[in-house]
Amino acid sequence: MSENISIRVSLKKYSLDSVRYAAHSLGGLVYAFIKPLPGGKVLVELSPKPGTTAAKAAGCARLFRGELEDEKLRERVSSGNRELREFLLLKAMNYQPKPPEKDDSGLTPQQEKELNDLIAQIEGEIKAEAAKGASADPLGITSTWEDKYDPKNGRKKIR
C-alpha cells in the first residue's frame, strides 16, 4: 500500500506540539509530514513505511486521532501540574540536609556516669553467672509450651 493518508487538524483545538507528538507516536508504522495550511490548520500526511501491511496502514488515521486526543489530555494535565513540578525541582536543586540533632537525653554528666556504671555492673554480673556455669533458665521460663506440656515428649498433661 503506497497511498498517503491526509488528515486536517485545527490548531485552535490542538496545539502544534500535540500534533507533532501524536504523529511521532506512529513512527513505527508510517512517516509523518506536517504542513501548515491557511486558517490556523495543519495537514498531516501519513505515508506507510516499507514492510507495513495495508491493514495496519489503513488504521493509522484512527490511531492518529486517538493519540491526538491523548496528547491533548497530557498537555492539559502537564500544564495543570507545572507549578508543582517547578517547586519539586527547585527543592531538589536546593537540597540542604538538616544538621544532625544533638543527642540530648536530659541527663547531667554525673547522671550519665552513674547510668554507665550501673550498665557496666549488670554486664559484669551476667558474665560472672555465665562463667560459673549457672543454668541460664533455672525456672524454665524460656522453654516453649510444647517442651513443658506436650504428651509426646513425656511431659505433664493438661487437665
Secondary structure in CASP SS format (residue, H / E / C, confidence):
PFRMAT SS
TARGET T0000
AUTHOR 0000-0000-0000
METHOD secondary structure of the structure
MODEL  1
M C 1.00
S C 1.00
E C 1.00
N C 1.00
I E 1.00
S E 1.00
I E 1.00
R E 1.00
V E 1.00
S E 1.00
L C 1.00
K C 1.00
K C 1.00
Y C 1.00
S C 1.00
L H 1.00
D H 1.00
S H 1.00
V H 1.00
R H 1.00
Y H 1.00
A H 1.00
A H 1.00
H H 1.00
S H 1.00
L C 1.00
G C 1.00
G C 1.00
L C 1.00
V E 1.00
Y E 1.00
A E 1.00
F E 1.00
I E 1.00
K E 1.00
P E 1.00
L E 1.00
P C 1.00
G C 1.00
G C 1.00
K E 1.00
V E 1.00
L E 1.00
V E 1.00
E E 1.00
L E 1.00
S E 1.00
P E 1.00
K C 1.00
P C 1.00
G C 1.00
T C 1.00
T C 1.00
A H 1.00
A H 1.00
K H 1.00
A H 1.00
A H 1.00
G C 1.00
C H 1.00
A H 1.00
R H 1.00
L H 1.00
F H 1.00
R H 1.00
G H 1.00
E H 1.00
L H 1.00
E H 1.00
D H 1.00
E H 1.00
K H 1.00
L H 1.00
R H 1.00
E H 1.00
R H 1.00
V H 1.00
S H 1.00
S H 1.00
G H 1.00
N C 1.00
R H 1.00
E H 1.00
L H 1.00
R H 1.00
E H 1.00
F H 1.00
L H 1.00
L H 1.00
L H 1.00
K H 1.00
A H 1.00
M H 1.00
N C 1.00
Y C 1.00
Q C 1.00
P C 1.00
K C 1.00
P C 1.00
P C 1.00
E C 1.00
K C 1.00
D C 1.00
D C 1.00
S C 1.00
G C 1.00
L C 1.00
T C 1.00
P H 1.00
Q H 1.00
Q H 1.00
E H 1.00
K H 1.00
E H 1.00
L H 1.00
N H 1.00
D H 1.00
L H 1.00
I H 1.00
A H 1.00
Q H 1.00
I H 1.00
E H 1.00
G H 1.00
E H 1.00
I H 1.00
K H 1.00
A H 1.00
E H 1.00
A H 1.00
A H 1.00
K H 1.00
G C 1.00
A C 1.00
S C 1.00
A C 1.00
D C 1.00
P C 1.00
L C 1.00
G C 1.00
I C 1.00
T C 1.00
S C 1.00
T C 1.00
W H 1.00
E H 1.00
D H 1.00
K H 1.00
Y H 1.00
D C 1.00
P H 1.00
K H 1.00
N H 1.00
G C 1.00
R C 1.00
K C 1.00
K C 1.00
I C 1.00
R C 1.00
END
